């Protein structure tokens, strides 16, 4: 079969690998001009660890994991008010089997093994249920299946299912992520802080000269241009000017070339497939960073979708939805178990394994 995947993130790259393994002709189209750098620390958990092992990349992920030593909570003046050397808010307990890795490290591994044609700097402009696609570059082609793995503001979902306002549910918080010089000298450590409606976290990178910065704020839905980075940076600066190390962090943000900003939101849909079109990961069932399970949903969803399209019988999407629905429901629920603190380790592990991969 000839398959087009929109989006080269975790879900798109994983799906490309498995479809190529089944012998299909796969093209990945990505709006960004090159593989995206930066991003937050993400977790590979439960069933996703099994997917990684079957891909032959589990040891590589272990090699590049974050190896954090612990975390602190500090007040606005930097005074430590809590310290934990047994786990972190982002990854849970250190004695769990989960693997935390920086997003760009994981997508780099996945892209290396995807073995598919990648087209950067282009995007889908139009599509039909018959598989006809026009790209923004003007190129046209026809595909047996089209998969939207293009994130919370999916173009494929917009074209095939309708306006995102029907499906995207804001959870009350906005989050930015960017890289900065490690001017605090963090060493395999996380520093968390909160001031009123704003807060954030600082993570040391594998490169000790760099750190990843998360700055966010609570707010009702805001109307802004998702493609205007300058406007997004101004929003963060206005809302986060009173947080710990605000002046230096906001100055680093203004200079950052890997800045990302979006709302904490979930995507809830009755169906993720329509005709020859399917949605994968955040495009179809974003659980939000509050769940800690976005990466695992993407990898597992890609594996299941490839399995269903790769079966000897007439391929289709029905079993993909049937198998994934309970897994998605369990993992989306994690975002609401203990807002601000995260779901319990027991709940996370139960949800992370709530699917059969065979």
C-alpha positions as CSV (number, residue, x, y, z in Angstrom):
1,X,0.0,0.0,0.0
2,X,1.0,3.6,-0.5
3,X,0.6,5.6,2.8
4,X,1.1,9.3,3.5
5,X,1.9,10.3,7.1
6,X,1.5,13.9,8.1
7,X,3.9,14.7,11.0
8,X,7.4,13.4,11.8
9,X,7.1,13.3,15.6
10,X,7.0,10.3,17.8
11,X,3.8,8.8,16.4
12,X,4.6,9.5,12.7
13,X,8.1,8.1,12.9
14,X,7.1,5.0,14.8
15,X,4.3,4.3,12.3
16,X,6.6,4.8,9.4
17,X,9.0,2.2,10.8
18,X,6.3,-0.4,11.2
19,X,4.6,0.2,7.9
20,X,8.0,-0.1,6.1
21,X,8.6,-3.3,8.0
22,X,5.4,-4.6,6.6
23,X,6.6,-3.7,3.1
24,X,4.4,-0.6,2.4
25,X,5.5,2.5,0.5
26,X,5.6,5.3,3.1
27,X,6.1,9.1,2.8
28,X,6.3,11.3,5.8
29,X,5.5,15.0,5.2
30,X,6.5,17.6,7.8
31,X,5.7,21.3,7.8
32,X,9.0,22.2,9.7
33,X,12.0,22.7,7.4
34,X,14.1,20.1,9.2
35,X,13.8,17.7,12.1
36,X,12.6,19.6,15.2
37,X,15.1,20.2,18.0
38,X,14.3,21.0,21.6
39,X,11.3,19.8,23.5
40,X,10.7,18.6,27.0
41,X,11.6,15.4,28.9
42,X,9.2,12.6,27.9
43,X,8.6,9.1,29.2
44,X,8.4,5.7,27.6
45,X,6.3,3.5,29.8
46,X,4.5,0.2,29.9
47,X,3.3,-1.1,26.6
48,X,5.5,1.5,24.8
49,X,8.6,-0.2,26.3
50,X,7.4,-3.4,24.5
51,X,7.0,-1.5,21.3
52,X,10.5,0.0,21.6
53,X,12.0,-3.5,22.3
54,X,10.3,-4.9,19.2
55,X,11.7,-2.1,17.2
56,X,15.2,-2.9,18.5
57,X,15.7,0.6,20.0
58,X,15.2,0.0,23.7
59,X,18.9,-0.1,24.5
60,X,19.5,3.0,22.5
61,X,16.8,4.8,24.5
62,X,18.4,3.6,27.7
63,X,21.7,5.0,26.6
64,X,20.2,8.5,26.0
65,X,17.8,8.6,29.1
66,X,18.0,11.6,31.3
67,X,19.5,9.9,34.4
68,X,18.1,12.5,36.8
69,X,19.4,12.5,40.4
70,X,16.4,14.3,41.8
71,X,14.4,17.5,42.0
72,X,13.8,20.6,44.2
73,X,10.9,22.9,44.6
74,X,12.0,26.5,45.3
75,X,10.3,29.8,46.2
76,X,10.7,33.0,44.1
77,X,14.0,33.8,45.8
78,X,15.4,30.4,45.1
79,X,15.1,29.0,48.6
80,X,14.6,25.3,48.6
81,X,11.2,24.3,50.1
82,X,11.2,20.6,49.0
83,X,13.7,18.1,47.8
84,X,13.3,14.5,46.4
85,X,16.1,12.2,45.5
86,X,13.9,9.2,44.9
87,X,12.0,10.5,41.9
88,X,10.8,13.5,39.9
89,X,7.5,15.0,39.0
90,X,8.2,14.5,35.3
91,X,9.3,10.8,35.5
92,X,8.0,9.4,38.7
93,X,10.0,7.1,41.0
94,X,13.5,6.1,39.9
95,X,12.9,2.5,40.8
96,X,10.2,2.1,38.1
97,X,11.0,0.5,34.7
98,X,10.0,3.8,32.9
99,X,12.6,5.6,30.7
100,X,12.7,9.4,30.6
101,X,14.4,10.9,27.5
102,X,14.5,14.3,25.8
103,X,11.9,14.5,23.0
104,X,14.4,15.4,20.3
105,X,16.7,12.5,21.3
106,X,13.7,10.0,21.0
107,X,12.5,11.4,17.6
108,X,16.1,11.2,16.4
109,X,16.3,7.5,17.2
110,X,12.9,6.9,15.7
111,X,13.6,8.8,12.5
112,X,16.9,6.8,12.0
113,X,15.0,3.5,12.0
114,X,11.9,4.7,10.1
115,X,13.3,3.9,6.7
116,X,10.7,6.1,4.9
117,X,10.9,9.0,2.5
118,X,10.8,12.3,4.5
119,X,9.6,15.5,2.9
120,X,10.4,18.6,5.0
121,X,9.1,22.1,4.6
122,X,5.7,21.1,3.1
123,X,2.2,20.2,4.3
124,X,-1.1,18.9,3.1
125,X,-3.3,21.6,1.6
126,X,-6.3,19.5,0.5
127,X,-7.4,15.9,0.7
128,X,-10.3,13.7,-0.4
129,X,-11.8,10.6,1.1
130,X,-10.6,8.8,-2.1
131,X,-6.9,9.5,-1.1
132,X,-6.2,12.4,-3.5
133,X,-3.8,14.9,-1.8
134,X,-2.6,18.4,-2.8
135,X,0.4,19.8,-1.0
136,X,1.1,23.4,-0.2
137,X,4.1,23.2,-2.5
138,X,1.6,22.5,-5.4
139,X,2.6,18.8,-5.7
140,X,-0.3,16.3,-6.1
141,X,-0.4,12.6,-5.4
142,X,-2.8,9.7,-4.5
143,X,-2.5,7.4,-1.5
144,X,-4.3,4.3,-0.3
145,X,-4.3,5.7,3.3
146,X,-3.5,9.1,4.9
147,X,-2.6,9.4,8.5
148,X,-2.6,12.6,10.5
149,X,0.1,12.4,13.2
150,X,0.4,16.2,13.1
151,X,-0.3,17.2,16.6
152,X,-2.9,19.1,18.7
153,X,-3.7,21.5,15.8
154,X,-3.8,18.7,13.2
155,X,-4.3,19.9,9.5
156,X,-5.5,16.4,8.6
157,X,-8.1,16.4,11.3
158,X,-9.3,19.9,10.2
159,X,-9.6,18.8,6.6
160,X,-11.2,15.4,7.2
161,X,-13.3,15.9,10.4
162,X,-13.9,19.6,10.8
163,X,-12.9,22.6,13.0
164,X,-10.8,21.8,16.0
165,X,-13.2,23.6,18.3
166,X,-15.3,20.5,18.3
167,X,-12.6,18.2,19.6
168,X,-9.9,20.2,21.5
169,X,-10.7,20.8,25.2
170,X,-8.6,23.3,27.1
171,X,-7.5,22.2,30.5
172,X,-6.8,25.6,32.0
173,X,-3.0,26.0,31.5
174,X,-0.6,27.1,28.8
175,X,2.9,25.8,28.6
176,X,6.1,27.0,26.8
177,X,9.3,24.9,26.3
178,X,12.7,26.1,25.1
179,X,16.5,25.6,25.6
180,X,18.8,27.9,27.5
181,X,22.3,28.2,28.7
182,X,22.7,26.3,32.0
183,X,23.4,29.4,34.0
184,X,22.2,27.7,37.2
185,X,24.7,24.8,36.9
186,X,22.0,22.1,37.1
187,X,23.6,18.7,37.2
188,X,21.1,15.9,36.3
189,X,18.6,17.8,38.3
190,X,15.2,19.4,38.1
191,X,14.1,22.7,39.7
192,X,10.4,23.4,40.0
193,X,8.8,26.7,41.0
194,X,5.4,28.4,41.3
195,X,4.3,32.0,41.8
196,X,0.6,32.7,41.8
197,X,-0.9,31.7,38.4
198,X,2.5,31.1,36.8
199,X,5.3,28.6,37.3
200,X,7.7,26.3,35.6
201,X,10.5,23.8,35.7
202,X,14.2,23.7,34.7
203,X,15.8,20.4,33.6
204,X,19.5,19.8,33.0
205,X,20.2,18.4,29.5
206,X,22.6,15.6,28.6
207,X,24.8,18.5,27.4
208,X,25.8,20.0,30.8
209,X,26.0,23.5,29.2
210,X,22.3,23.5,28.4
211,X,19.0,23.2,30.2
212,X,15.4,22.9,29.1
213,X,13.0,25.4,30.4
214,X,9.3,25.0,31.0
215,X,7.3,28.2,31.7
216,X,3.5,28.2,32.0
217,X,0.5,29.9,33.4
218,X,-3.1,29.2,34.2
219,X,-5.7,30.9,32.1
220,X,-9.0,30.7,30.4
221,X,-8.7,30.0,26.6
222,X,-6.7,32.7,24.8
223,X,-7.1,33.6,21.1
224,X,-3.7,33.8,19.5
225,X,-1.9,32.9,16.2
226,X,-0.4,29.4,16.5
227,X,2.2,30.3,13.9
228,X,3.3,33.7,15.5
229,X,6.2,32.8,17.8
230,X,6.8,36.4,18.7
231,X,3.2,36.8,19.9
232,X,3.5,33.6,21.9
233,X,6.7,34.8,23.6
234,X,5.1,38.1,24.5
235,X,2.2,36.1,26.2
236,X,4.6,34.1,28.3
237,X,6.6,37.2,29.2
238,X,3.5,39.0,30.4
239,X,2.2,36.1,32.5
240,X,5.5,34.8,33.9
241,X,7.4,38.0,34.9
242,X,7.1,37.3,38.6
243,X,8.5,33.7,38.7
244,X,11.9,32.5,40.0
245,X,14.8,33.8,37.9
246,X,12.3,35.5,35.6
247,X,14.6,38.1,34.1
248,X,17.2,35.6,32.9
249,X,14.7,33.0,31.9
250,X,12.6,35.4,29.8
251,X,15.7,36.9,28.2
252,X,16.8,33.3,27.2
253,X,13.3,32.7,25.9
254,X,13.5,35.7,23.6
255,X,16.7,34.4,22.1
256,X,15.6,30.7,21.9
257,X,15.2,29.3,18.4
258,X,13.5,26.1,19.6
259,X,10.6,27.8,21.4
260,X,7.3,25.9,21.7
261,X,4.0,27.1,23.1
262,X,0.6,25.6,23.4
263,X,-2.3,25.0,25.7
264,X,-2.6,22.0,28.0
265,X,-5.5,20.3,26.2
266,X,-7.1,17.0,25.4
267,X,-8.5,15.8,22.1
268,X,-11.7,13.8,22.4
269,X,-13.4,12.3,19.4
270,X,-16.0,9.6,18.8
271,X,-14.0,8.3,15.8
272,X,-10.4,8.7,14.7
273,X,-10.9,7.3,11.2
274,X,-13.0,8.3,8.2
275,X,-12.7,6.8,4.8
276,X,-9.0,6.5,4.0
277,X,-8.0,8.9,6.7
278,X,-6.9,8.0,10.2
279,X,-5.7,10.1,13.2
280,X,-2.8,9.1,15.4
281,X,-1.5,10.3,18.8
282,X,-2.2,14.0,19.7
283,X,-4.1,14.6,16.5
284,X,-6.7,12.1,17.5
285,X,-6.4,11.5,21.3
286,X,-4.1,14.0,22.9
287,X,-4.0,13.3,26.7
288,X,-2.0,16.5,27.5
289,X,1.3,16.6,29.3
290,X,-0.7,16.4,32.5
291,X,-1.1,12.7,31.8
292,X,2.6,12.0,31.3
293,X,1.5,9.5,28.6
294,X,1.5,11.3,25.3
295,X,4.7,9.5,24.1
296,X,3.4,6.1,25.0
297,X,0.0,6.7,23.4
298,X,1.8,7.8,20.2
299,X,4.1,4.8,20.1
300,X,1.5,2.2,21.0
301,X,-1.1,3.8,18.7
302,X,1.4,3.7,15.8
303,X,2.2,0.0,16.5
304,X,-1.5,-1.0,16.6
305,X,-2.5,1.0,13.5
306,X,0.4,-0.6,11.6
307,X,-0.7,-4.0,12.8
308,X,-4.2,-3.5,11.6
309,X,-3.2,-2.1,8.2
310,X,-0.6,-4.9,7.8
311,X,-3.0,-7.8,8.4
312,X,-3.4,-10.4,5.6
313,X,-7.1,-9.8,5.5
314,X,-8.7,-6.7,4.0
315,X,-6.9,-3.8,5.8
316,X,-9.0,-1.2,7.6
317,X,-9.3,1.0,10.6
318,X,-12.1,-0.7,12.7
319,X,-9.9,-2.8,14.9
320,X,-7.5,0.1,15.4
321,X,-10.3,2.1,17.1
322,X,-11.6,-0.9,19.0
323,X,-8.2,-1.9,20.5
324,X,-7.0,1.7,21.3
325,X,-10.2,3.1,22.8
326,X,-9.8,1.6,26.3
327,X,-6.1,2.5,26.4
328,X,-6.8,6.1,25.4
329,X,-9.6,6.4,27.9
330,X,-7.4,5.1,30.8
331,X,-4.5,7.4,30.0
332,X,-6.6,10.5,29.4
333,X,-8.1,10.0,32.9
334,X,-4.6,10.4,34.5
335,X,-4.7,14.1,33.7
336,X,-7.6,14.6,36.2
337,X,-6.6,12.2,39.0
338,X,-4.5,14.7,41.0
339,X,-4.2,18.1,39.2
340,X,-1.0,19.9,39.9
341,X,0.7,16.9,41.5
342,X,0.2,14.1,39.0
343,X,-1.5,10.7,39.1
344,X,-0.2,8.0,41.5
345,X,2.5,5.7,40.3
346,X,0.0,2.8,40.6
347,X,-2.5,4.5,38.3
348,X,0.2,5.5,35.8
349,X,1.5,1.9,35.5
350,X,-2.0,0.4,35.3
351,X,-3.0,2.8,32.5
352,X,0.4,2.4,30.7
353,X,-0.3,-1.4,30.4
354,X,-4.0,-1.2,29.6
355,X,-3.7,-2.8,26.2
356,X,-2.7,-6.1,24.5
357,X,-0.2,-5.7,21.7
358,X,-0.7,-9.2,20.3
